[in-house]
Every structure is written in C-alpha cells, then in structure tokens.
Amino acid sequence: MSKKLFVGNLSFEVTDFDLEDLFKQHGEVISAKVILDRDTNRSRGFGFVEMSSDSSAQSSIDALNGTEVKGRAINVSIAKERTEDRGGFRNSGGGGGGFKKKRY
C-alpha cells in the first residue's frame, strides 16, 4: 500500500525531479510534486512524495527529516488527509458595505 509524505521547508529552487531523486534512494517513488503558487507559479515551499510502501515511507522519514537540502533543513512526515472544511472565512457573509453616516 502506498504512503503519501509531506515535505516542508523546501528551498524555492527545489523541483519535482529534485524531490524524486532525493526520495528514490529510500524506496520506489510513485510521485513527487512541489506545490506551486497559483498566481505566481513559484514554489510555496512544500510538496508531497508518494512512496510505494509503508516501510519505504518510514525509511525516508527516518533518513531525511531534518536534513539540509539546498540550504534548508527539510521536514518530512506522513501527510494528513485533506478535509472538506479547511477553515478560513469562506461563505461567512460579512463584508460590510452598508450605509455610512454623513457628517454635516
């Protein structure tokens, strides 16, 4: 069964290929993706790597968590499932825009 890993504190220069090369030393990599900002197309400083097995995922965490990659100590952990409600202020109404009092 494959296991998805979260990789944080990535240097903005790290690419999908860099992630794959780094993790394939510890097992078969199914996918490696650096998350990009929608507007600027720049790295957001984190990514996800999917490993082929639980044991290769754990091996990657043990070996790579805290190691320096392109000048930054990366964080590697099991990725948490994404939930529908991610918090924030979506659909909360608000916004003001009502009437302003006039000063005479």
N, C-alpha and C positions, 0 to 999 in steps of 0.2 A: 504494500500500500504506500502511495507517495505521501510525502510530507512537505508542506509549504513553510518556508522560513522567511522571517522579516529581517532585513539587513538595514540598519540605521547608521546615521552619522557618516554617510558616504561623501567623499570629495565630489565636487561638481564635475570633475573630469572623468569619473568612473563611468564606463559604458556597460551595456548589456554583455558584450563579449568579455570585458574585464571580470565581471561577476561570474560568468560561466567558467572562465579559466581558473579563477580562484577556488571555486567550489568543486570542480571536477576532480581535483586532487584527493577528494574525500568520498567520492562515490559518483554514481551516474546522475547527471543533471538533466531533468526533463525540460525545465525552462528557467530563464534568468531575465529579469526585467527591472531596469531602473525607471522609476516613476518620474515623468516629466510634467512640468507646469503647463497647463492648457493654453495659457495666454502667451508665455514667453518661449515655450519649448525648451526650457532649461531644466536640468535635474532639480528635483525637490529635495535631494539629499538622502533618499531612502529607496529601497527596492525589495523585490521578492525573488526567492530562488526556490524552485520545486525540485526536491530530491526524490529519487526512485524508491527509497526505503526509509523506514524509521531509523534504522541503525546508521545509515549514511548521513541522515539529517543530524542525529545526535553527535556523530563523529565530527561533522562540520562545525556545530556549535562549540564543542569542546576545543577544537583546534583553532577556530578563527575569532571567537568572541574576544574583543579587546585587542586584537592585533592591529598593527598600523598598516593602512593601505592608502597610498598616495598622500601621506602626511596626516591622516586622521585615524584614530582608534575606532574601529567599527564595532557595532553592537549586532550580535546575531542571536535570534531567539525564534521559538515556534510562533508562526503567525497566528493571530487571533482571527476567528471567523468574523466577517463583516456583518453587521446587523443593519436592519432597515432604518431604525431610528438612530441617527448618528449625532443627535443633539443639535445645538445651534438654535437659530431663530426662524427657521423656515416655517411658513404658514402661520406665523404668530400674530398676524394682523398688525396692529401698531402703526407707527409711521406718522402720526400727527397730521399736519396739513390742514387742520381745521381753520377756524376763524382767528384772526389776530385783532386785538383791541386797537382801535385808532387812538392816537394821542391828539388832543386838541389844544 
